Amino acid sequence: MERVNGGTRQLDGALLHHWRGAAFAPNVTAKDMLALLRDFHHWSGQYAPEVMSSHALTNDGETATLAVRFKKQVVITVVLDAEYKLEARLSGNDRGYSISRSAHFWQVDDPGTAQERRRPEGEDDGFLWRLNSYWSFAPGESVEQGRGREGLLIECEAVSLTRDIPPGLGWLITPIIGDLPRELLGSTITATKNALAAGVAREAN
């Protein structure tokens, strides 16, 4: 995990967060990674507990519009609904990439109850305004105990915006906003590597 361009910088009315993370997944191919990225109906199992639900609103194979519900528990529990435009494909030589760009984010009050409601965009607590993710993956090799292992190098770059914090809530929200982009990216990369490893194990059996 590493910051890009300093990690966080102030904009007019928002903070821009830019992080990059990478991992090595042994015995995995680019086709395995592509299948995982397109398996969005099962993201709630693969990326739990951060992803509560996900489904396609439209899908033509290489591109899709997705509805995703996130949950993050730091000091308080925050539930967010999002819509994304996702493109995922192979680019030759057993390499591939994915681009997901958020179109909407809504903070959800009283999720899972009869009183559940989405706040209007722009009237939230500023936890997450936009989140774009850029995956790239290519064959690689890792050396462990003097022996090489073939697999896939996976990298994800995440660029997110958080809104200015409402007056009086800085003491509560500032620590969450500061940690949320890095923690989301870290948990996403770890969950992706674990899901790929589980797929390899299923194929071996």
ABEGO torsion letter per residue (X at the ends): XBBBGGGBBBBBGBBBBBBBBBBBBBGBBAAAAAAAAABAAAAAAAAOAABABBBBABBAGABBBBBBBBBBBBABBBBBBBBBBBBBBBAEGGBBBBBBBBABBBBBBGBGBAABBBBBBGABAGABABBBBBBBBBBBBBBBGGBBBBEBBBBBBBBBBBBBBBBGAAAAAAAAAAAAAAAAAAAAAAAAAAAAAAAAAAAAX
